[in-house]
Amino acid sequence: DPFKDIVFSARAVYVYDLLESHILFAKNEDERLPLASITKLMTALTARDYMNESTVVVLSGDDLLTEGDSGLLADERWRLGDLLQMMLLVSSNDATTAVGRLVGSGGQDIEPSIAHARFIQMMNSKADELGFDSLEFSNTSGLDIKETENDSVLVRRAGGFGSARDVAQLAVLLW
């Protein structure tokens, strides 16, 4: 067992051999945990499934208001496939917002908040369709959502949840 002497500080681990299609090591693999930027994997898969990668995305100023700055500019034009690659490579929150707006709108001119809500619903439906019971998404980036509770207490809620096993299987699909 090559993993017997390795100490993992992670709360959950799932190591899967793609070539041999078997589990090499697992620890708490079904525990549902916050996903953070791993959420972007489902954003990419959902976008690819619902819209052609050659579709042109025109970035809006609102897309760039999301926390973090990956160097994107308003009115830039990107092919969806290129924007997805960039989103995953630099973990661009701006790109996830633009992708959610475009794909959620279905190319229609609708309110961005409605488009984002539709896209998040599409992400959750896709997870259900694939049998990823632990995956649940509240936004396209995985950023924590800040909410005020009882008019004074600021509460942070993860933008996505899932298990190490389901995330690994999602990565296999993207591969």
N, C-alpha and C positions, 0 to 999 in steps of 0.2 A: 504494500500500500504506500504509494509515493506521498500521501498526505498525512501519514501518521505522526510525523514529527513537526508538522507545520502548525503554528499557533495562529488562529484567525481571531482578529479583534472585531470583525464584523458580526453583527447580530444574526445575520442569515447569509448562507453561501450556497451556491448551486453551480457546480462545474460539470459541463456537459460536453462530451466528445461528439462533434458533428460528423466526423468521418465514420466512426463506429456506431453512432446513434445509441449511446448509453451514458448513464450518469457515472462520473468519476468520483464525485464527492458531494455530499449534501449535509447542511447543518441548518435547522430551522427553516427549511426551504418553503414551507407553506405558511409561515407567519406573515401576516399582512402588515406592511410597513410603508412609511412615506417614501415616494419615489423621487422627488425633486426632479432634476433635469432628465432622468430616465423616461419621464413622461413623453419627451420629444420623440421617442421611438414609436409610440402609438400615433402621435401627430403625423409622423412621416408615413407610416403604413396606411393610415386612414386616407390621407391626402392622395397617395398613389392609387388607392383603390377607387376613389371617387372622381378623380380628375386626371386628364392626360398630362404627363410630365412636360410636354412642350407648350402647355398653356402659359401665356404671359401674365405675370403678376406685376401690377404697378403699385409701388409702395405709397401709402398715404402717410401724412404727418401723424395721424392717430396711431398707426402701427408702431411708430417709433417712440411712443410714450411709455411703453412697457419697460420695467426695471432692467437696467443693463444697456450697454451701448456696444454694438458689434460693428459699427462703422457704416451701417446702411443709411441711405439718404432718401428723403421724400421725393417722389416722382421717378425714382429709379425703376427700370424695367428689368425683370428677371424671368427666365424660364422657370417654371415651377420645380422641375427636377434639379436645376442648379441651386435654387433657393433652399430646397430640402437638404441637399448635400452640405451647403454652407451652414444651415441651421444645426445639423448634426455635428459638423466638424468644430465649430466655435461655440456651440450651445447658445445660439442666438435666440433670445426671447422675442426680439423685434420680428424676426422671421416667422416664429410660431404664430404671432398675432396676425401677420399678413396672410399666412397660409390658412388659418382658421377663418378669417374674413372672406377670402376668395372662395374656398371650397364650401364653406357653410352657406354662402350666398348662391351657390350653383351658377355663378356668372351673372346673376340678376343684380339690379341696383336696389339693395335693401339696407336697412339700418345695420351698421356694423355689430351692434350688441346682439341683434337677432341672429345675424350670421354666425357669430361666435357661439351663441347658445346652441344653434343647430349643429355646428361642427362638434362641439363637446358631446352632444347627444349621439352623433355619428360615431365618435370614438368609443363611447360606452356601449353602443349597439354592436360595434365591431368586436370589442372584447367579449361580449356575451356570445356572439355568433361563433367565435373561435374557441369557446369553452374556457376562457380565462376568468374563472369565477372571482378571483381575488382582485382583479384590476377594476379601478374606479377612478374617473377623471373629473375634475372640477374646472380645469383650464388646459390650455394647449402647451404651457411651458413647464408646469410642475412647481412654479413659484408658490410660496405660501400665500394664502388669502387672508387678509387682515379684516376682521369684523369687529364691530363694537357690540358688546353684549351688556345689557342692563344700563344703557346710556353712558357708561363710563369705562368699563373694562375692555381693553383691547385683547382680542383672542386671535391667535394665528391657527389656521387650519391648512394642512398640506393640500397642494393642488392636484395630487394624485396618490393613490395607494395601490399596493400589489405585493405579491410574494416573489421571492427569488426564482422559484420554479416557473411561474408564469412569465416573468420578465425574460428569463433565459429562452423560453419557447417563442416569445415574441421576437427576440433577437435572431433566432433560427429562421423564422419566417422572413425577416428583413434580409438576412444573408442570402 
